[in-house]
Amino acid sequence: MFTNYLEQMSSIYDNMDSVMIVNREGIVEYAAVLDTDDDTMRNEGYTGMPLLEVYPELKREESTVYHVLETGEPVIEEVQTLTDCNGKTFTLSCSTYPIALGDKIIGAIEGSVLLNADGKPVVKQGRRAARNVRKGSLYTLDDIITVDTHMNELKEQVMRVAAGDSPVMIIGDTGTGKELVAQSLHSHSRRASGPFVSQNCSAIPMGLLESTLFGTVRGSYTGAVDRRGLFELASGGTLFLDELNSMEIGLQGKILKAVEEQKIRRIGEEKERRIDVRIVSALNCEPHTVIEAGEMRKDLFFRLGVVQIRLPLLHERRGDIPVLTEHFIEHFNERSAKKISGCSELAGKALLNYSWPGNVRELRNVVEYGFNMARGSEITLKDLPENLLYDKKAADEDHGRSEIAGRNLTEAVEAYERSLIEEACRETRNVTDAAARLGISRQALRYKMTKYGLDR
């Protein structure tokens, strides 16, 4: 439930030190320290306590959590000095978001970064240091693991596009790696030293998204404070707007104006503020589909879709499944006392045959599941989730091939040829690629598709 909130926080803070979830009565229901270190906050005794008892000197009207609970407005990068019930004093930079159920605010989630006396984040050794090996904790093109020809061409495209400042729209199904590409665009751009701010537009209730993006001024509504929005936070860098089509149409018009003029106006403010932001956006379905459904303005699409990068589905790049599997196993080996050498032949075959509706993200989750279930030095068939062992889509394809039996030679050959052509067309992006996979000319494939009545 809280994944989108945590992703939003981590887009503002490279590494959070703590996360706290408070219900609408102000009771702490969850508290976690992300780095166990004597100089950071501890969660001992916090769960089940009223927030104002966790921080006895904190007044309700000064609390960012209560502000969010009462107004429904997120608070971003608010610096607070707090003394907890154990007598420890911390200076924190906090981002707090409302947790909504429909139109009702049912709680708040707050992520914090521990600050030094000079106001800079405390640099710790160990786990955080390991996460910071990659520059700015953002992905680069080296993190896109592939042996697929089209994916390598896509990486070259990203490198070329990164050099400019044109808006980029990433189009890809859920789990194909849109955030990975967005961060890589930033990491290889002239803006790499600036901020990368990510916002999933479906993660925040629509009524709060505008103030999150544009910011607010004190007095613009009850409880409002002077606060920068994500456009200002991303100035000099990149703002990534994921699931853009979930944004209401009226707000899309304001986004269009901000992008074209590179100016924004905080809610309740008359003066305009100049920004310098590159917009990278993402859709998880085809643009023409969301435009026809009235979920996206045409003019916004034309403005933000100057450069379009389309990510393939995982089943369209099956050659990457073994290398990605190996990569994920190495990743989990580094973070565990367990050492897994790889997958058994049968498990590897099951991974290759599965249709992967959740794409690379689903593969990672499956490998993590297998890693935890494995008793020996490799992931075997019995260590994989049961849904992989019976994939209806793959089963339907196998059933189609079994229908070849019982026919004469000519019919059997034609039926088999047709099934191969159908498979090639499903797993490639165009006729040229399908022909290359089948080892025939494009013209020959066109002829055979017409012969078998196959409509690409």
C-alpha positions as CSV (number, residue, x, y, z in Angstrom):
1,M,0.0,0.0,0.0
2,F,2.8,2.4,0.9
3,T,5.2,1.6,-2.0
4,N,4.3,4.7,-4.0
5,Y,4.8,7.0,-1.0
6,L,8.2,5.5,-0.2
7,E,9.3,5.8,-3.9
8,Q,8.2,9.5,-3.8
9,M,10.2,10.1,-0.7
10,S,13.3,8.4,-2.1
11,S,13.1,10.6,-5.2
12,I,13.7,13.6,-2.9
13,Y,16.1,12.0,-0.5
14,D,18.9,9.7,-1.8
15,N,18.7,7.8,1.5
16,M,16.2,8.1,4.2
17,D,17.2,7.4,7.8
18,S,13.7,6.7,9.1
19,V,10.1,6.2,8.1
20,M,7.1,6.7,10.4
21,I,3.4,6.1,9.7
22,V,0.9,7.7,12.0
23,N,-2.9,7.1,11.9
24,R,-5.5,9.9,11.9
25,E,-5.7,9.8,15.7
26,G,-2.0,10.7,15.9
27,I,-0.9,7.2,17.0
28,V,2.4,5.7,15.6
29,E,1.5,2.5,13.8
30,Y,4.8,1.9,12.2
31,A,8.3,3.2,12.8
32,A,11.5,1.9,11.1
33,V,15.1,3.0,11.2
34,L,16.7,2.4,7.8
35,D,20.3,2.5,9.1
36,T,20.9,0.9,12.4
37,D,23.5,3.2,13.9
38,D,23.8,4.7,17.4
39,D,23.7,8.2,15.9
40,T,20.3,7.7,14.3
41,M,16.7,7.5,15.5
42,R,15.6,4.2,17.1
43,N,12.1,2.8,16.8
44,E,12.2,1.2,20.3
45,G,8.9,2.0,22.0
46,Y,7.6,4.2,19.3
47,T,4.9,1.9,17.8
48,G,1.6,2.3,19.6
49,M,2.6,5.6,21.2
50,P,0.9,9.0,20.5
51,L,3.2,11.1,18.4
52,L,3.3,13.9,20.9
53,E,4.5,11.4,23.5
54,V,7.3,10.2,21.2
55,Y,8.4,13.9,21.1
56,P,7.2,15.4,24.4
57,E,8.4,18.9,23.5
58,L,6.7,19.0,20.2
59,K,3.6,21.1,20.0
60,R,0.7,20.0,17.8
61,E,0.6,23.2,15.8
62,E,4.3,22.8,15.0
63,S,4.1,19.2,13.9
64,T,4.4,18.5,10.2
65,V,2.5,15.2,10.7
66,Y,-0.5,16.9,12.3
67,H,-0.4,19.6,9.6
68,V,-0.7,16.9,6.9
69,L,-3.4,15.1,8.8
70,E,-5.5,18.3,9.2
71,T,-5.0,19.9,5.8
72,G,-4.3,16.9,3.5
73,E,-1.4,18.9,2.1
74,P,2.1,17.2,1.9
75,V,5.0,18.9,3.5
76,I,8.4,18.5,1.7
77,E,11.9,19.0,3.1
78,E,10.8,20.6,6.4
79,V,13.8,20.9,8.8
80,Q,12.9,20.1,12.4
81,T,14.9,19.7,15.6
82,L,13.2,17.1,17.8
83,T,13.9,15.5,21.2
84,D,12.4,12.0,21.6
85,C,11.1,10.3,24.7
86,N,14.5,8.8,25.3
87,G,16.0,12.3,25.6
88,K,17.9,12.2,22.3
89,T,17.8,15.3,20.1
90,F,17.9,15.2,16.3
91,T,17.8,17.7,13.5
92,L,15.9,16.1,10.6
93,S,14.8,17.1,7.1
94,C,11.3,15.6,6.8
95,S,8.9,15.0,3.9
96,T,5.4,14.1,5.0
97,Y,2.6,12.8,2.8
98,P,-1.1,12.2,3.5
99,I,-2.4,8.6,3.3
100,A,-5.8,8.8,1.7
101,L,-8.7,6.3,1.4
102,G,-11.0,7.8,-1.2
103,D,-11.5,11.4,-0.2
104,K,-10.7,10.7,3.5
105,I,-7.3,11.3,5.1
106,I,-6.6,8.2,7.2
107,G,-3.0,8.8,8.2
108,A,0.4,10.3,7.3
109,I,3.7,8.8,6.3
110,E,6.9,10.7,7.0
111,G,10.5,10.0,5.8
112,S,13.4,11.8,7.4
113,V,17.1,12.4,6.8
114,L,19.4,13.1,9.8
115,L,21.3,16.4,9.5
116,N,24.6,17.6,10.9
117,A,25.0,20.9,12.7
118,D,25.8,22.5,9.3
119,G,22.5,21.3,7.9
120,K,24.0,18.7,5.6
121,P,23.0,15.0,5.7
122,V,25.0,12.8,8.0
123,V,27.3,10.5,6.0
124,K,27.4,7.1,7.5
125,Q,29.5,4.0,6.7
126,G,28.2,0.5,6.0
127,R,24.9,0.0,4.3
128,R,24.3,3.6,3.3
129,A,27.9,4.0,1.9
130,A,27.3,0.9,-0.2
131,R,24.1,2.4,-1.6
132,N,26.0,5.5,-2.5
133,V,28.7,3.9,-4.7
134,R,26.6,4.8,-7.7
135,K,26.8,8.6,-8.3
136,G,24.0,10.3,-6.5
137,S,22.3,6.9,-6.0
138,L,20.8,7.2,-9.4
139,Y,20.8,4.6,-12.2
140,T,23.0,5.0,-15.3
141,L,23.1,3.1,-18.6
142,D,25.4,0.6,-17.0
143,D,22.5,-0.5,-14.9
144,I,20.5,-1.5,-17.9
145,I,21.4,-5.2,-18.2
146,T,20.9,-6.6,-21.7
147,V,22.3,-8.6,-24.6
148,D,19.4,-7.8,-26.8
149,T,20.1,-5.9,-30.0
150,H,17.1,-3.6,-29.7
151,M,17.8,-2.8,-26.0
152,N,21.4,-1.9,-26.9
153,E,20.1,0.4,-29.6
154,L,17.7,1.9,-27.0
155,K,20.7,2.6,-24.7
156,E,22.4,4.4,-27.5
157,Q,19.3,6.4,-28.1
158,V,19.1,7.4,-24.4
159,M,22.8,8.5,-24.5
160,R,22.1,10.7,-27.6
161,V,18.9,12.2,-26.1
162,A,20.5,12.8,-22.8
163,A,22.8,15.4,-24.3
164,G,19.9,17.7,-25.1
165,D,17.2,19.5,-23.1
166,S,14.1,18.4,-25.1
167,P,11.2,16.8,-23.1
168,V,11.3,13.0,-23.3
169,M,8.3,10.6,-23.0
170,I,9.0,7.0,-22.0
171,I,6.3,4.6,-23.1
172,G,6.3,1.1,-21.7
173,D,4.2,-1.4,-19.8
174,T,4.4,-1.8,-16.0
175,G,7.7,-3.2,-14.9
176,T,9.6,-2.5,-18.1
177,G,12.0,-0.1,-16.4
178,K,10.7,3.4,-17.1
179,E,12.2,4.9,-13.9
180,L,15.5,3.2,-14.7
181,V,15.6,4.9,-18.1
182,A,14.5,8.3,-16.7
183,Q,17.3,8.3,-14.1
184,S,19.8,7.2,-16.8
185,L,18.7,10.2,-19.0
186,H,19.4,12.5,-16.0
187,S,22.7,10.8,-15.0
188,H,24.2,11.2,-18.5
189,S,22.9,14.8,-19.1
190,R,24.5,18.1,-18.4
191,R,22.0,18.3,-15.5
192,A,23.5,15.3,-13.7
193,S,24.9,17.5,-10.9
194,G,21.4,19.0,-10.4
195,P,18.4,17.3,-8.6
196,F,16.4,14.4,-10.0
197,V,12.8,14.5,-8.7
198,S,10.3,11.8,-9.4
199,Q,6.6,11.9,-8.9
200,N,4.1,9.1,-9.7
201,C,1.0,11.1,-10.6
202,S,-1.3,8.3,-9.3
203,A,0.4,8.1,-5.9
204,I,-1.1,11.3,-4.5
205,P,-4.8,12.2,-4.5
206,M,-5.7,14.5,-7.4
207,G,-6.7,17.3,-5.1
208,L,-3.2,17.4,-3.6
209,L,-1.1,16.9,-6.7
210,E,-1.3,20.6,-7.8
211,S,0.1,21.9,-4.5
212,T,2.7,19.1,-4.5
213,L,3.9,20.2,-8.0
214,F,3.6,24.0,-7.7
215,G,4.0,24.7,-4.0
216,T,2.0,27.0,-1.7
217,V,2.3,30.3,0.2
218,R,1.3,31.0,3.7
219,G,-2.3,32.0,4.1
220,S,-3.5,30.8,0.7
221,Y,-5.9,28.4,2.6
222,T,-6.3,27.3,6.2
223,G,-3.0,25.9,7.5
224,A,-1.0,26.7,4.4
225,V,2.7,27.4,4.7
226,D,5.4,28.7,2.4
227,R,6.5,25.6,0.6
228,R,8.3,24.8,-2.6
229,G,6.7,22.4,-5.0
230,L,8.5,19.8,-7.1
231,F,9.0,22.1,-10.0
232,E,11.1,24.4,-7.8
233,L,12.8,21.4,-6.1
234,A,13.8,20.1,-9.5
235,S,15.1,23.4,-10.9
236,G,18.4,23.0,-12.5
237,G,17.7,19.3,-12.9
238,T,15.1,16.8,-14.1
239,L,11.4,16.3,-13.1
240,F,10.1,12.8,-13.9
241,L,6.3,12.6,-14.1
242,D,5.3,8.9,-14.1
243,E,1.8,7.7,-15.1
244,L,1.1,11.1,-16.6
245,N,-2.3,10.1,-17.8
246,S,-3.6,9.7,-14.3
247,M,-3.4,13.5,-13.9
248,E,-6.7,15.4,-14.2
249,I,-7.1,17.3,-17.5
250,G,-7.3,20.8,-15.8
251,L,-4.0,20.3,-14.1
252,Q,-2.5,19.1,-17.4
253,G,-3.2,22.6,-18.8
254,K,-1.2,24.2,-16.0
255,I,1.7,21.7,-16.6
256,L,1.7,22.6,-20.3
257,K,2.0,26.3,-19.4
258,A,4.8,25.8,-16.9
259,V,6.8,23.7,-19.4
260,E,6.4,26.1,-22.2
261,E,7.2,29.3,-20.2
262,Q,9.5,27.7,-17.6
263,K,7.6,29.7,-15.0
264,I,5.4,28.6,-12.2
265,R,3.1,30.3,-9.7
266,R,2.7,28.8,-6.2
267,I,-0.9,28.3,-5.1
268,G,-2.2,31.5,-3.6
269,E,0.7,33.6,-5.0
270,E,0.5,36.3,-7.7
271,K,4.1,36.5,-8.7
272,E,5.7,34.1,-11.1
273,R,8.9,32.2,-10.3
274,R,11.3,31.2,-13.0
275,I,12.4,27.6,-13.2
276,D,14.9,25.6,-15.2
277,V,13.5,22.1,-15.5
278,R,13.8,19.3,-18.0
279,I,10.6,17.2,-18.0
280,V,10.7,13.4,-18.5
281,S,7.3,11.8,-18.5
282,A,6.0,8.2,-18.7
283,L,2.9,6.4,-19.9
284,N,2.2,2.7,-19.3
285,C,0.0,2.5,-22.4
286,E,-0.1,3.9,-26.0
287,P,-0.5,7.7,-26.2
288,H,-3.3,7.5,-28.8
289,T,-5.3,5.2,-26.4
290,V,-5.2,7.7,-23.5
291,I,-5.9,10.7,-25.8
292,E,-8.9,9.0,-27.3
293,A,-10.1,8.1,-23.8
294,G,-9.9,11.8,-22.9
295,E,-7.2,11.1,-20.2
296,M,-4.6,13.3,-21.8
297,R,-4.6,16.6,-23.7
298,K,-3.3,16.4,-27.2
299,D,-1.3,19.6,-26.9
300,L,0.4,18.3,-23.7
301,F,1.3,15.1,-25.5
302,F,2.9,17.0,-28.4
303,R,4.8,19.2,-26.0
304,L,6.1,16.4,-23.7
305,G,6.5,13.8,-26.4
306,V,9.1,15.6,-28.5
307,V,11.3,12.6,-28.0
308,Q,9.7,9.2,-27.4
309,I,11.4,6.2,-26.0
310,R,9.5,2.9,-26.2
311,L,10.5,0.0,-23.9
312,P,10.0,-3.5,-25.1
313,L,8.1,-6.2,-23.0
314,L,10.3,-8.8,-21.4
315,H,8.9,-11.6,-23.6
316,E,10.1,-9.6,-26.6
317,R,13.6,-9.8,-25.3
318,R,13.8,-13.4,-24.0
319,G,17.5,-13.6,-24.5
320,D,17.8,-11.2,-21.6
321,I,16.0,-13.5,-19.2
322,P,19.1,-15.6,-18.3
323,V,21.4,-12.6,-17.9
324,L,18.9,-10.7,-15.8
325,T,18.4,-13.8,-13.7
326,E,22.1,-14.1,-13.1
327,H,22.3,-10.3,-12.3
328,F,19.5,-10.5,-9.7
329,I,21.0,-13.6,-8.1
330,E,24.4,-11.8,-7.8
331,H,22.5,-8.8,-6.3
332,F,20.9,-10.9,-3.6
333,N,24.1,-12.8,-2.9
334,E,25.8,-9.5,-2.1
335,R,23.1,-8.7,0.4
336,S,22.8,-12.1,2.1
337,A,24.9,-14.7,3.8
338,K,23.4,-17.1,1.4
339,K,25.3,-17.9,-1.8
340,I,23.4,-19.2,-4.8
341,S,25.3,-20.2,-7.9
342,G,22.4,-20.0,-10.4
343,C,19.3,-21.8,-11.6
344,S,18.9,-25.5,-12.4
345,E,18.3,-26.3,-16.1
346,L,14.6,-27.0,-15.5
347,A,14.1,-23.8,-13.5
348,G,15.9,-21.8,-16.2
349,K,13.6,-23.4,-18.8
350,A,10.6,-22.4,-16.8
351,L,11.8,-18.8,-16.6
352,L,12.3,-18.8,-20.4
353,N,8.9,-20.2,-21.1
354,Y,6.9,-17.9,-18.9
355,S,5.0,-15.0,-20.5
356,W,6.1,-12.4,-17.9
357,P,3.1,-10.0,-17.8
358,G,4.9,-8.1,-15.0
359,N,8.1,-7.8,-17.1
360,V,11.5,-7.2,-15.5
361,R,10.0,-6.2,-12.2
362,E,8.1,-9.5,-12.0
363,L,11.3,-11.4,-12.9
364,R,13.2,-9.7,-10.1
365,N,10.5,-10.7,-7.6
366,V,10.4,-14.3,-8.8
367,V,14.2,-14.6,-8.5
368,E,14.0,-13.1,-5.0
369,Y,11.3,-15.6,-4.1
370,G,13.4,-18.5,-5.5
371,F,16.5,-17.1,-3.7
372,N,14.7,-17.2,-0.4
373,M,13.1,-20.6,-1.0
374,A,16.3,-22.4,-2.3
375,R,17.8,-24.9,0.2
376,G,20.8,-25.8,-1.9
377,S,23.3,-23.9,-3.9
378,E,21.0,-23.3,-6.9
379,I,17.4,-22.3,-7.5
380,T,15.4,-25.4,-8.6
381,L,12.0,-25.8,-10.1
382,K,10.3,-26.4,-6.7
383,D,11.7,-23.1,-5.5
384,L,9.7,-21.1,-8.1
385,P,6.2,-19.7,-7.6
386,E,3.5,-22.1,-8.7
387,N,2.0,-19.7,-11.2
388,L,5.2,-20.0,-13.3
389,L,4.7,-23.7,-13.7
390,Y,1.3,-23.3,-15.4
391,D,1.2,-20.3,-17.6
392,K,-2.1,-20.3,-19.5
393,K,-0.8,-18.2,-22.4
394,A,2.1,-20.6,-22.9
395,A,-0.2,-23.6,-22.5
396,D,-2.6,-22.3,-25.1
397,E,0.3,-21.9,-27.5
398,D,1.5,-25.5,-26.9
399,H,-2.1,-26.7,-27.3
400,G,-2.2,-25.0,-30.7
401,R,1.0,-26.8,-31.8
402,S,-0.4,-30.2,-30.6
403,E,-3.2,-29.8,-33.1
404,I,-0.7,-30.5,-35.9
405,A,-0.8,-34.2,-35.0
406,G,-3.2,-36.3,-37.1
407,R,-2.8,-34.2,-40.3
408,N,-1.2,-35.2,-43.5
409,L,2.4,-34.0,-44.1
410,T,1.5,-30.9,-46.1
411,E,-1.2,-29.8,-43.5
412,A,1.2,-30.5,-40.6
413,V,4.0,-28.5,-42.2
414,E,1.8,-25.6,-43.0
415,A,0.2,-25.6,-39.5
416,Y,3.7,-25.7,-37.9
417,E,4.9,-22.9,-40.2
418,R,1.9,-20.8,-39.3
419,S,2.5,-21.3,-35.5
420,L,6.2,-20.2,-35.9
421,I,5.2,-17.1,-37.8
422,E,2.5,-16.2,-35.2
423,E,5.1,-16.7,-32.4
424,A,7.7,-14.5,-34.2
425,C,5.1,-11.8,-34.8
426,R,4.1,-11.8,-31.2
427,E,7.6,-11.6,-29.9
428,T,9.0,-8.9,-32.2
429,R,8.0,-5.3,-32.9
430,N,7.6,-5.3,-36.7
431,V,7.6,-7.5,-39.8
432,T,11.3,-6.8,-40.5
433,D,12.3,-8.1,-37.1
434,A,10.0,-11.1,-37.4
435,A,11.5,-12.0,-40.7
436,A,15.1,-11.7,-39.3
437,R,14.1,-14.1,-36.4
438,L,12.7,-16.6,-38.9
439,G,15.7,-16.4,-41.2
440,I,13.7,-15.4,-44.3
441,S,13.3,-12.2,-46.3
442,R,10.7,-9.5,-45.4
443,Q,8.9,-10.1,-48.7
444,A,8.7,-13.9,-48.1
445,L,7.2,-13.3,-44.7
446,R,4.7,-10.9,-46.1
447,Y,3.7,-13.5,-48.7
448,K,3.3,-16.2,-46.0
449,M,1.3,-14.0,-43.7
450,T,-1.1,-13.2,-46.6
451,K,-1.3,-16.9,-47.4
452,Y,-2.3,-17.8,-43.8
453,G,-4.5,-14.9,-43.3
454,L,-2.4,-13.4,-40.5
455,D,-3.1,-9.7,-39.8
456,R,-0.1,-8.1,-38.1
